[in-house]
Amino acid sequence: MSLLDSLLDAIVRLGGDSLVMHVGERPYVVTSSRSLDAVRGPLSWGQVELSSRPLTPDAVLSMLAQVLPPEARHEFDDVGAVEHEIDSPDGLHRFVVVAARGGDDVWVEVRVKHDPPPEQVEQASPSAEEGGRDEAPVPAVNLASGLAGADAVVQAIAVSGGEPGTPDADPRAALEAPEAEVRAEAAAAAAARESEQRAAHERREAELRALLETREAEVRAEAAALLASRETELAEQAAAALARHEQELAANAADALAAHKAEIENEWAVRAAALAEQADTTARAAAAALADVEQALSARETRLEALYERLVERESALADTEAASARRLADRAAELEAAFAMRLADADARACERKAAMDDAFEGRLSDAIAAAAKELETGLLTREEQRAAETAAAAAAEQEALSAAEAVAMRTAIDRAALEAEMQAALLAEQAASTDLRPEPAPAVGATPFVDMVAQGEDDARPVALLLPRHGAAGHSSTAVLLDVLHDGLERGASAVYAIGGSRPLMRVEGEITSSASLPVLHGPDIDRFAFEFAPRDEVAHSTSEWTTTLPGVGRVRCVSFEDAAGRGLVFHLAANISTADELGLSREIQALCNEPDGLIVLAGPRASGKSTLLSAFVDRINRSRSDHVITIESRVRTLHERRHSLISQREVDGEGAAIARAARAALREGPDVLVIDDARSPEAIAVAIDAARAGRLVFASMPAPSTTEAIERLTDAFSADRRPQVRALLSGALRAVISQVLVEKATGGRIAAREVLLSSPPVAQLIVDGAFGQVPIAIEGGRRLGMCTLTDSLVALVRNGVVKPAEAVRNAPNRRVILAALQQDGIDVGDLERRA
């Protein structure tokens, strides 16, 4: 038996009027009070549920597919509603299927169709017992008897051949009137029955609806009460279970804590024992080492005492020797001075004699010339003009001869005087060296000062020469040592420059600030002169303003600049800085990764004295440690010397700017370097060389003065003429790898630290350069933070956040005061005072 047969059989067995199936509800059979059940007796009027589970849309639609034929299903799908009649499997009952659909909501009702028996058309009125209602009876029509009578009349007419009494009449005409009356009565009875059934059905539906609402309210109340009771029970059970779980957790935690505490106590006991044993061992070792140190110190004190005694004896002997030497020197100086005076007097006498002889010769020649002129005048051979010219020539010749004679005498006198002075100084030095057991230094002596005189190279040739005579010998050596000690002190303090000025203490530039110290000695002009004479090239000594580079013992490479002002002569020493590594400078991982680039242009920017050269040196050091390349640096001044580790590094110092740097860079490129470093690339020629080298497959580092990355890119392009800038921007966009701008700020604990702005190459940045939209570069940096880009404001805020820099110093160096104040305030840093100042 199929499911449809089972449902139809259930309707018949329950004596129901209809079967209702609705999506979301359980299927039920609608019954009435006249329904009887053979087993359970009379059923109450209402509904009987056939399932304990609600129906789904798929179940209802599947049932319809079994009930309806294909044409009815098509009508249902097109219209959304259908009505169809079906028979029961045994053929004894007929049912009307009514279905409707609205979206997923499907409603199906299978009604029992009550037809009158074939032999009786009379319809009795509903019983008064059905629902206790009194209804008016519907008039009945005996349709069967009427039809039977009509059939009999037809048969009679057919047998007799006509109507009785009217043999020729048509029998069908005689039947039309009774047939019409019967049909009218049947139509009226059918309409009355249909109206009665419709009214009864509507009443049943209203009653069912009211009953369903009442039942639904009752069910909802029962469900609410049951749900509340169940919730109460569940809450009590949950509370009890939670209490038990908490007790178990507390017990387990107490046990675990006790066990852990015992383990920790045991572990600390073991560690304490080990530490005590280690402390005992360390104490014994320290005691033994202290005993050894004390013994060594005692022995050293003994040796020092002996050396001090010997030093005292030596100083006493030296004092006696110096006193005797001083006396001998004084005596010898007196003798030399007397001899010099005598020789000078002899030279003056010889000069007077020579002058007198020359005067006599000049007077004789003049007399002869006058006599000859008079003779010629007498003979009339000369005109008056020729006479005047001859007299003038004679006078000039006489004057020139006199001057030549005087100059010769003066030259010889100067030569004799210089020779005497040199001989006297040499004798003094020889006696001093012999008395102090010191060897004289080879000429020119240390601490010599220039004495310019005229020395004759021949009778008709004279030129100025510098005769350098030492003043005090050992004093010059001591002044040089003083300046070397000052430079050593500057290196220990980390000074970048030392200023030596006559009549004052030396000054030093440390961390950008000029400082001095009371422990430094006061320098004098002669001390600076002697130092310059000893270490400067010979062709630079006589110049008051000159510049040279030298290597000093214990100091290293130093660039010296001499000057002369109102206070006298001075020297500026630019000391070579120590190489700062990338980690010491705090370079980020993205900045250090630039050293691994195979080619491209990396620009370092910043204001004056912002550490650009130090950053360049750190990049070179990083390459020297990590790559095996050929590196050439073009520098205006070599500040740091790099030792050769993995790379071949050639550092070249170039005098001049612009074209000179470009020429040196082009010459370096002919050597095929892998890395090219240009210290100052502000000129168009140097920029062009840097871009060409980067595009040719070389890694190029170039520095230039610019306050920001945006300004640096603008200066790279604005250095060229307007018609070339588009081409330069296109080349630069492909060659540029990064632009790093930095500024030095004061640290809270003293000293300075760099705050950097980093712009890395990316497709958006390259497009901005090609378009010349440099004003959007800061926006590109903010959008590229995930790539390692960083604005100067971000760097300053990070330094303040880490406590390295004070907020006021960060605001002072920020490009935009309001932006950094907002950023600091967002980080929770108090900027109230700074806002009021703003």
C-alpha positions in Angstrom: 0.0 0.0 0.0 1.4 3.4 -1.0 1.5 6.5 1.3 -1.4 8.1 -0.6 -3.5 4.9 -0.1 -2.6 5.0 3.6 -3.7 8.6 4.0 -7.0 8.1 2.2 -7.7 5.0 4.2 -7.0 7.0 7.4 -9.6 9.5 6.4 -12.1 6.8 5.8 -11.4 4.9 9.0 -11.5 8.0 11.1 -14.8 9.0 9.4 -13.2 12.4 8.7 -14.4 15.1 6.4 -10.9 16.1 5.1 -7.2 15.7 5.4 -5.1 18.9 5.8 -1.4 19.1 5.1 0.4 22.5 5.7 4.1 23.2 5.6 5.5 23.6 9.1 2.5 21.8 10.7 1.7 18.2 11.5 -0.8 16.5 9.1 -4.3 16.1 10.7 -7.8 14.7 9.8 -10.8 17.0 10.4 -13.7 15.0 12.0 -17.3 15.7 13.2 -19.5 14.5 16.0 -21.3 12.0 13.7 -18.0 10.2 13.1 -17.7 6.8 14.7 -14.8 4.4 15.3 -15.3 0.7 15.7 -12.7 0.4 18.3 -12.6 3.7 20.2 -16.2 4.6 19.9 -17.5 8.1 19.0 -14.8 10.6 18.2 -15.0 14.2 19.4 -15.5 16.9 16.8 -12.1 18.4 15.9 -8.9 17.1 14.5 -6.7 14.0 14.7 -3.0 14.4 14.1 -1.4 11.7 11.9 2.3 12.4 12.7 4.5 13.8 15.5 6.7 15.8 13.1 5.8 18.9 11.1 5.8 18.7 7.3 8.6 20.1 5.1 8.0 21.8 1.7 9.7 18.8 0.0 7.3 16.3 1.7 4.2 18.2 0.8 5.3 18.7 -2.9 6.2 15.0 -3.1 2.7 14.1 -1.9 1.2 16.4 -4.5 3.3 14.7 -7.2 1.7 11.3 -6.2 -1.9 12.7 -6.0 -2.1 15.0 -9.1 -1.9 13.9 -12.7 0.6 15.7 -15.0 -1.9 18.2 -16.4 -3.0 19.2 -12.9 0.6 19.5 -11.7 1.3 21.9 -14.7 -1.7 24.0 -13.7 -0.5 24.1 -10.1 3.0 25.2 -11.2 1.6 27.9 -13.5 -1.3 29.2 -11.5 -0.2 28.4 -7.9 -3.6 26.7 -7.1 -5.5 23.6 -8.4 -8.6 21.5 -7.6 -8.8 17.9 -8.7 -11.0 14.8 -7.9 -9.6 11.4 -7.2 -11.1 8.0 -6.3 -10.1 5.7 -3.4 -8.2 2.5 -4.2 -11.4 0.4 -3.6 -13.5 2.8 -5.7 -16.1 3.3 -2.9 -15.2 6.9 -2.1 -14.4 10.0 -4.0 -12.1 12.8 -2.8 -11.5 16.4 -3.9 -7.9 17.6 -3.7 -7.5 21.4 -3.2 -3.9 22.8 -3.2 -2.5 26.3 -3.1 1.1 27.8 -3.0 2.6 31.1 -1.9 6.5 31.0 -2.1 7.7 28.1 0.1 4.3 27.9 1.9 2.2 25.0 0.4 -1.3 24.1 1.7 -3.1 20.9 0.6 -6.6 19.7 1.7 -8.1 16.3 0.6 -11.9 16.5 1.2 -14.4 13.6 1.1 -17.0 14.1 -1.6 -20.4 12.9 -0.4 -22.6 12.0 -3.5 -26.3 10.8 -3.2 -27.0 7.2 -4.1 -28.0 6.6 -7.7 -31.6 5.6 -6.9 -32.5 8.6 -4.8 -31.9 12.3 -5.5 -33.7 13.5 -2.4 -31.4 15.2 0.1 -32.3 15.2 3.7 -31.6 18.1 5.9 -28.7 17.9 8.2 -29.4 16.2 11.5 -30.1 18.5 14.5 -27.6 16.4 16.5 -24.6 17.6 14.3 -23.1 20.3 16.3 -26.4 21.1 18.0 -27.5 23.4 15.1 -31.0 23.7 13.5 -30.9 24.2 9.8 -33.8 24.7 7.4 -34.6 21.7 5.2 -33.8 21.8 1.6 -36.8 20.8 -0.7 -36.3 17.4 -2.2 -37.0 16.4 -5.8 -37.7 12.8 -6.9 -35.6 13.1 -10.0 -35.5 9.3 -10.5 -39.3 8.8 -10.6 -39.7 11.7 -12.9 -37.1 10.3 -15.3 -38.8 6.8 -15.0 -42.2 8.3 -15.8 -40.8 10.1 -18.7 -39.2 6.9 -20.0 -42.5 5.1 -19.7 -44.3 7.8 -21.7 -41.7 7.6 -24.4 -42.0 3.9 -24.6 -45.8 4.1 -24.8 -45.7 6.7 -27.5 -43.3 4.6 -29.4 -45.5 1.4 -29.2 -48.8 3.2 -30.2 -47.1 5.3 -32.9 -48.4 8.6 -31.6 -50.1 10.4 -28.7 -53.3 8.8 -27.4 -56.2 10.4 -29.0 -53.8 12.0 -31.4 -52.3 9.3 -33.6 -50.2 11.7 -35.7 -48.6 13.7 -32.8 -44.8 13.7 -32.2 -44.0 11.9 -28.9 -40.8 14.1 -28.3 -42.8 17.2 -28.2 -45.1 15.7 -25.6 -42.0 15.0 -23.3 -40.4 18.5 -23.6 -42.5 20.1 -20.9 -42.0 17.4 -18.2 -38.3 17.2 -19.0 -37.9 20.9 -18.6 -39.7 20.9 -15.3 -37.5 18.0 -14.0 -34.4 19.8 -15.1 -35.4 23.0 -13.4 -36.2 21.2 -10.2 -32.8 19.3 -10.4 -30.9 22.6 -11.0 -32.6 24.3 -8.1 -32.0 21.3 -5.8 -28.3 21.2 -6.8 -27.9 25.0 -6.3 -29.5 24.7 -2.9 -27.3 21.8 -2.0 -24.2 23.5 -3.1 -25.1 26.7 -1.1 -25.9 24.6 1.9 -22.5 22.7 1.6 -20.6 26.0 1.1 -22.2 27.5 4.2 -21.6 24.4 6.3 -18.0 24.3 5.1 -17.5 27.9 6.0 -19.0 27.3 9.5 -16.7 24.3 9.9 -13.7 26.3 8.9 -14.6 29.1 11.4 -15.1 26.5 14.1 -11.9 24.7 13.2 -10.0 28.0 13.2 -11.4 29.0 16.6 -10.6 25.5 17.9 -7.1 25.7 16.5 -6.4 29.1 18.0 -7.7 27.8 21.4 -5.6 24.7 21.1 -2.6 26.7 20.0 -2.9 29.0 23.0 -3.2 26.0 25.3 -0.2 24.4 23.7 1.8 27.6 23.9 0.9 27.9 27.6 1.8 24.3 28.3 5.1 24.7 26.3 6.0 27.9 28.2 5.3 26.2 31.5 7.3 23.2 30.5 10.1 25.4 29.1 10.2 27.4 32.4 10.3 24.2 34.4 12.9 22.7 32.2 15.0 25.9 32.4 14.7 25.9 36.2 15.8 22.3 36.3 18.7 22.9 33.9 19.8 26.0 35.9 19.8 24.0 39.1 21.7 21.2 37.5 24.2 23.6 36.0 24.7 25.4 39.3 25.3 22.1 41.0 27.7 20.9 38.3 29.5 24.3 38.4 29.9 24.1 42.1 31.3 20.6 41.9 33.7 21.6 39.1 34.9 24.6 41.0 35.6 22.4 44.1 37.5 20.0 41.9 39.5 22.8 40.2 40.3 24.3 43.6 41.5 21.0 45.0 43.5 20.3 41.8 45.0 23.8 41.8 46.0 23.5 45.5 47.7 20.2 44.8 49.4 21.5 41.7 50.5 24.7 43.5 51.9 22.7 46.4 53.8 20.4 44.1 55.1 23.3 42.0 56.2 25.1 45.2 58.0 22.1 46.4 59.8 21.7 43.0 60.8 25.4 43.0 62.0 25.1 46.6 64.1 22.1 45.8 65.5 23.7 42.6 66.4 26.9 44.5 68.0 24.9 47.2 70.1 23.1 44.6 71.0 26.5 43.0 71.8 28.1 46.3 74.2 25.2 47.1 75.8 25.6 43.7 76.1 29.3 44.0 77.6 29.0 47.5 80.1 26.6 46.2 80.8 28.8 43.2 81.1 31.8 45.6 83.6 30.0 47.7 85.6 29.0 44.7 85.5 32.6 43.3 86.5 34.0 46.7 89.5 31.6 47.0 90.5 32.5 43.4 90.1 36.2 44.1 92.1 35.9 47.3 94.9 34.1 45.4 94.7 36.7 42.6 94.7 39.5 45.0 97.7 38.1 46.8 99.5 37.8 43.4 98.5 41.4 42.5 99.7 42.7 45.8 103.0 40.9 45.4 103.4 42.2 41.9 102.5 45.7 43.1 105.0 45.5 45.9 107.7 44.4 43.4 106.7 47.1 41.0 106.8 49.7 43.8 110.3 48.6 44.7 111.4 48.9 41.0 109.7 52.3 40.8 111.5 53.5 43.9 114.8 52.5 42.5 114.0 54.1 39.2 112.9 57.3 41.0 116.2 57.4 42.8 118.1 57.0 39.6 115.9 59.7 38.0 116.6 62.1 40.8 120.3 61.4 40.4 120.1 61.9 36.7 118.1 65.1 37.1 120.7 66.4 39.5 123.5 65.5 37.1 121.6 67.1 34.2 121.1 70.2 36.2 124.8 70.5 36.9 125.5 69.8 33.2 123.0 72.3 32.1 124.5 75.0 34.4 128.0 74.3 33.1 126.7 74.2 29.5 125.0 77.5 30.0 128.2 79.1 31.3 130.1 77.7 28.4 127.5 78.8 25.9 127.5 82.3 27.4 131.3 82.5 27.1 131.2 81.1 23.6 128.4 83.5 22.6 130.4 86.4 23.9 133.5 85.3 22.0 131.5 84.8 18.8 129.8 88.1 19.2 133.1 89.8 19.5 134.5 88.0 16.5 131.4 88.8 14.6 131.7 92.5 15.5 135.3 92.5 14.4 134.5 90.8 11.1 131.6 93.1 10.6 133.8 96.1 11.1 136.3 94.7 8.6 133.5 94.1 6.1 132.3 97.7 6.6 135.8 99.1 6.1 136.3 97.0 2.9 132.9 98.2 1.7 133.9 101.9 2.4 137.1 101.4 0.5 135.3 99.8 -2.4 132.8 102.6 -2.4 135.5 105.2 -2.4 137.3 103.4 -5.3 134.1 103.3 -7.2 133.4 106.9 -6.6 136.8 107.8 -7.9 136.3 105.7 -11.0 132.9 107.2 -11.5 134.2 110.8 -11.2 137.0 109.9 -13.7 134.6 108.4 -16.2 132.3 111.4 -15.8 135.1 113.8 -16.4 136.1 111.9 -19.5 132.5 111.9 -20.8 132.2 115.7 -20.2 135.5 116.4 -21.9 134.5 114.3 -24.9 131.1 116.0 -25.1 132.7 119.4 -25.0 135.2 118.5 -27.6 132.4 117.2 -29.9 130.4 120.4 -29.2 133.4 122.5 -30.2 133.8 120.6 -33.4 130.1 121.2 -34.3 129.5 117.5 -34.9 126.5 117.3 -32.5 123.4 119.3 -32.5 121.8 120.7 -29.3 119.3 117.8 -29.1 122.1 115.2 -29.6 124.0 116.9 -26.9 121.2 116.6 -24.4 120.6 112.9 -25.2 124.3 112.2 -24.8 124.4 114.0 -21.4 121.3 112.0 -20.3 122.8 108.7 -21.4 126.1 109.5 -19.7 124.3 110.4 -16.4 122.2 107.2 -16.5 125.2 105.0 -17.1 127.0 106.6 -14.3 124.1 106.2 -12.0 123.6 102.6 -13.0 127.2 101.8 -12.4 127.0 103.4 -9.0 123.9 101.5 -8.0 125.5 98.2 -9.2 128.5 98.9 -7.1 126.4 99.8 -4.1 124.2 96.6 -4.5 127.3 94.5 -4.8 128.7 95.9 -1.6 125.4 95.4 0.1 125.1 91.8 -1.1 128.6 90.9 0.0 127.9 92.5 3.4 124.7 90.5 3.7 126.5 87.3 2.7 129.2 87.9 5.2 126.7 88.7 8.0 124.6 85.6 7.2 127.6 83.4 7.1 128.7 84.8 10.5 125.3 84.3 12.0 125.1 80.7 10.6 128.5 79.9 11.9 127.6 81.3 15.4 124.4 79.4 15.5 126.1 76.2 14.4 128.7 76.6 17.0 126.1 77.2 19.7 124.2 74.1 18.6 127.3 72.0 18.5 128.4 73.0 22.0 124.8 72.5 23.3 124.5 69.1 21.8 127.9 68.1 23.1 127.0 69.3 26.6 123.7 67.5 26.7 124.8 64.4 24.8 122.2 65.0 22.1 122.7 64.7 18.4 121.7 67.7 16.4 118.8 67.2 14.0 119.5 67.5 10.3 118.8 70.8 8.7 116.3 72.3 8.5 116.1 72.1 12.3 112.9 71.6 14.2 111.2 74.9 15.1 113.1 77.0 12.6 111.6 80.4 11.7 112.2 82.0 8.3 114.8 84.7 7.8 114.6 86.1 4.3 117.6 87.9 2.9 119.3 88.5 -0.4 122.0 86.1 -1.4 124.1 86.7 -4.5 124.4 83.8 -6.8 126.9 85.7 -8.9 128.1 89.2 -9.7 125.0 90.0 -11.9 122.3 87.5 -10.4 120.4 87.9 -7.2 117.2 86.1 -5.9 115.4 85.9 -2.6 115.8 82.7 -0.6 114.5 81.6 2.8 117.2 81.0 5.4 115.6 79.0 8.2 117.4 79.5 11.5 116.3 77.6 14.7 115.7 79.8 17.7 115.8 77.6 20.7 116.5 74.0 19.5 114.9 71.8 22.2 112.1 74.3 22.8 110.8 73.6 19.2 110.6 69.9 19.9 108.6 70.5 23.1 106.1 72.8 21.4 105.5 70.2 18.6 105.0 67.5 21.3 102.4 69.8 23.0 100.4 70.1 19.8 100.6 66.3 19.2 99.3 65.8 22.7 96.5 68.1 22.0 95.6 66.2 18.8 95.8 62.9 20.8 93.4 64.4 23.3 91.0 65.4 20.5 91.0 61.9 19.1 90.1 60.5 22.5 87.3 63.0 22.8 85.9 62.1 19.4 86.7 65.6 18.0 86.3 66.2 14.3 88.4 69.3 14.3 91.0 71.0 16.5 91.7 74.8 16.3 95.2 76.0 17.3 95.3 79.8 17.6 98.2 81.9 19.0 97.7 83.4 22.5 94.8 81.0 23.5 94.1 77.5 24.5 93.2 75.0 21.7 89.6 74.5 20.8 87.9 71.3 19.7 84.7 70.5 17.8 83.0 67.6 19.5 79.5 66.5 18.4 79.1 69.7 16.5 79.9 72.0 19.4 83.1 74.1 20.0 84.6 73.2 23.4 87.8 74.0 25.3 89.5 72.7 28.4 91.4 74.4 31.2 93.8 71.4 31.2 95.1 72.3 27.7 98.1 74.6 27.5 98.1 78.1 26.0 99.7 78.1 22.5 101.9 80.9 21.1 102.5 82.0 17.5 106.1 80.6 17.4 104.8 77.2 18.5 102.4 77.1 15.5 105.1 78.3 13.2 107.5 75.6 14.3 104.8 72.9 13.9 103.9 74.2 10.4 107.5 74.2 9.4 108.1 70.6 10.5 105.1 69.0 9.0 104.0 71.3 6.1 105.4 70.9 2.6 108.3 73.2 1.8 106.3 75.1 -0.8 103.5 75.8 1.8 105.6 77.1 4.7 106.0 80.7 3.6 102.2 81.1 2.8 100.0 82.5 5.5 97.0 80.7 4.1 97.6 77.2 2.8 96.1 73.7 3.1 97.9 70.3 3.1 97.4 66.8 4.3 99.9 64.9 6.4 100.3 61.9 8.6 101.2 62.6 12.2 102.7 60.0 14.5 100.1 58.4 16.7 97.3 60.6 15.2 97.0 59.4 11.6 95.9 61.3 8.6 95.2 64.9 9.3 94.1 67.7 6.9 95.7 71.0 8.0 94.5 74.5 7.1 96.6 77.5 8.1 95.3 81.1 8.4 96.3 84.4 9.8 94.0 86.9 11.6 94.4 89.8 13.9 95.6 87.5 16.7 98.3 86.0 14.6 98.8 82.7 12.7 96.6 79.7 13.4 96.1 76.1 12.3 92.9 74.1 11.9 93.4 70.3 12.1 90.6 68.1 10.6 91.0 64.7 12.2 90.2 61.5 10.5 87.0 60.0 12.0 86.7 56.5 13.1 84.6 54.2 10.8 81.1 53.9 12.1 79.4 50.6 11.2 75.8 50.3 10.0 74.8 48.8 13.3 76.4 51.6 15.3 74.5 54.1 13.2 71.2 52.3 13.8 70.5 51.7 10.1 67.3 49.7 9.5 67.3 46.3 7.7 65.9 47.9 4.6 68.7 50.6 4.4 71.4 48.0 5.0 69.9 45.9 2.2 70.7 48.7 -0.3 74.3 47.5 -0.1 73.3 44.3 -1.7 71.8 46.0 -4.8 73.7 45.0 -8.0 73.3 48.5 -9.6 71.3 51.7 -9.3 71.7 55.1 -7.7 71.4 55.7 -4.0 71.3 59.4 -2.9 72.2 60.6 0.5 70.9 64.1 1.4 70.9 66.4 4.4 71.9 69.9 5.5 75.5 70.9 6.2 77.3 68.9 8.9 74.4 66.3 9.0 76.6 63.2 8.9 76.4 62.5 5.1 80.0 61.5 4.9 79.7 59.3 8.0 76.8 57.5 6.4 78.7 57.1 3.1 81.6 55.6 5.0 79.2 53.2 6.8 77.9 52.0 3.4 81.5 51.5 2.1 82.4 49.6 5.2 79.3 47.4 4.8 80.3 46.6 1.2 83.9 46.0 2.3 82.7 43.4 4.8 80.0 41.6 2.7 81.1 41.9 -0.9 84.2 41.2 -3.0 84.0 44.2 -5.3 86.2 47.0 -6.7 85.1 50.2 -4.9 86.3 53.7 -5.9 85.5 56.8 -3.9 85.7 60.4 -5.1 86.0 62.7 -2.1 86.7 66.3 -1.6 88.4 65.4 1.6 89.3 61.8 2.7 88.0 61.7 6.3 88.3 58.0 7.0 90.6 55.4 5.6 89.2 51.9 4.9 91.3 48.8 5.3 91.0 46.3 2.6 88.9 43.3 3.8 86.9 41.6 1.1 86.8 44.4 -1.4 89.5 46.5 -3.2 88.9 50.1 -2.1 90.6 53.1 -3.7 90.0 56.4 -2.1 90.8 59.5 -4.1 90.8 63.1 -3.0 89.8 65.7 -5.6 90.4 69.5 -5.3 87.6 71.6 -6.8 83.9 71.2 -7.5 81.6 70.3 -10.3 83.7 69.7 -13.3 86.7 68.5 -11.4 84.6 65.9 -9.6 82.9 64.8 -12.8 86.3 64.4 -14.5 87.6 62.3 -11.6 84.4 60.1 -11.7 84.7 59.6 -15.5 88.3 58.7 -15.1 87.4 56.2 -12.3 84.7 54.6 -14.5 87.4 53.7 -17.1 88.9 51.4 -14.5 85.8 49.3 -14.3 84.7 49.6 -10.7 81.7 47.7 -9.3 80.8 50.5 -6.8 81.3 54.2 -7.3 81.0 56.7 -4.4 80.7 60.4 -5.1 81.0 62.6 -2.0 79.5 65.8 -3.5 77.2 65.4 -6.6 75.4 68.7 -6.7 76.7 69.9 -10.1 74.9 68.8 -13.4 78.1 67.2 -14.6 78.5 65.0 -11.5 74.7 64.1 -11.5 74.9 63.1 -15.2 77.9 60.8 -14.5 76.2 59.2 -11.5 73.0 58.5 -13.5 75.0 57.1 -16.5 77.1 54.9 -14.2 74.0 53.6 -12.5 72.2 52.8 -15.8 75.4 51.1 -17.0 75.2 48.4 -14.3 77.2 50.0 -11.4 76.1 50.7 -7.9 76.5 54.4 -7.2 76.3 56.2 -3.9 76.1 60.0 -4.2 75.6 62.7 -1.5 74.3 66.2 -1.9 73.1 69.0 0.3 69.2 68.9 0.6 66.9 69.2 3.6 64.6 66.4 2.5 64.1 63.5 0.1 61.6 65.6 -2.0 64.1 68.5 -2.2 66.9 66.1 -3.2 64.9 64.7 -6.1 64.0 68.2 -7.2 67.6 69.3 -7.2 68.7 66.3 -9.1 66.4 67.3 -12.0 66.4 71.1 -11.6 70.2 71.1 -12.1 69.6 70.7 -15.8 68.0 73.0 -18.3 64.2 73.0 -18.7 64.3 71.2 -22.1 66.4 68.4 -20.6 64.4 67.8 -17.5 61.8 65.4 -18.9 64.6 63.1 -20.2 66.5 63.4 -16.9 63.3 62.4 -14.9 62.8 59.4 -17.2 66.4 58.2 -16.7 66.3 59.0 -13.0 63.1 57.0 -12.4 64.7 53.8 -13.8 68.1 54.3 -12.1 67.0 55.5 -8.6 67.0 52.9 -5.9 66.6 55.0 -2.7 66.9 58.5 -1.3 67.9 58.9 2.4 67.7 62.3 4.1 69.0 62.7 7.6 69.4 65.4 10.2 71.4 65.3 13.5 69.4 66.0 16.7 70.5 66.4 20.3 70.1 63.3 22.5 68.6 63.6 25.9 71.8 62.2 27.5 74.2 64.3 25.4 75.6 63.9 22.0 73.8 63.7 18.7 71.9 61.0 16.8 70.5 60.9 13.2 66.8 61.0 12.3 66.3 59.8 8.8 63.7 60.0 6.1 63.8 57.0 3.7 62.3 56.9 0.2 62.6 53.5 -1.6 62.1 52.8 -5.3 58.6 51.5 -6.2 56.4 51.7 -9.3 54.3 54.6 -7.8 57.5 56.5 -6.9 58.9 56.0 -10.4 55.7 57.3 -11.9 55.8 60.4 -9.7 59.3 61.1 -10.8 58.4 60.7 -14.5 55.4 63.0 -14.0 57.4 65.5 -12.0 54.8 65.4 -9.2 57.4 65.8 -6.4 54.8 67.3 -4.1 53.2 63.8 -3.8 56.4 62.1 -2.7 55.6 62.5 1.1 52.2 60.8 0.4 54.1 58.0 -1.4 56.4 57.6 1.6 53.5 57.3 4.0 51.9 54.7 1.7 55.1 52.7 1.5 55.7 52.1 5.3 55.2 48.4 4.8 58.1 48.4 2.3 60.4 50.1 4.9 59.8 53.7 3.9 59.8 56.2 6.7 59.1 59.9 7.0 61.3 62.3 9.1 58.3 62.8 11.5 58.0 59.0 12.0 61.7 58.8 12.8 61.6 61.7 15.3 58.5 60.3 17.0 60.2 56.9 17.4 63.2 58.6 19.0 61.0 60.4 21.4 59.0 57.3 22.2 62.2 55.4 23.0 63.4 58.2 25.3 66.4 59.0 23.1 65.4 62.6 22.2 63.3 65.1 24.1 60.0 66.2 22.6 61.1 69.8 22.2 64.2 68.8 20.2 62.1 66.6 17.9 59.6 69.4 17.3 62.4 71.9 16.6 63.8 69.7 13.8 60.4 68.5 12.4 59.4 69.7 8.9 55.8 70.2 10.0 55.3 71.3 13.6 51.6 70.6 13.8 51.9 67.1 12.3 54.5 66.0 14.8 52.6 67.5 17.7 49.6 65.4 16.7 51.7 62.3 16.3 53.3 62.7 19.7 49.9 63.4 21.3 48.5 60.2 19.7 51.4 58.2 21.3 50.3 59.5 24.7 53.2 62.0 25.0 52.5 65.2 26.9 52.9 68.1 24.5 50.9 70.8 26.3 53.8 73.2 26.7 54.9 72.7 23.1 51.3 73.4 21.9 51.2 76.6 23.8 54.5 77.7 22.3 53.1 76.9 18.9 
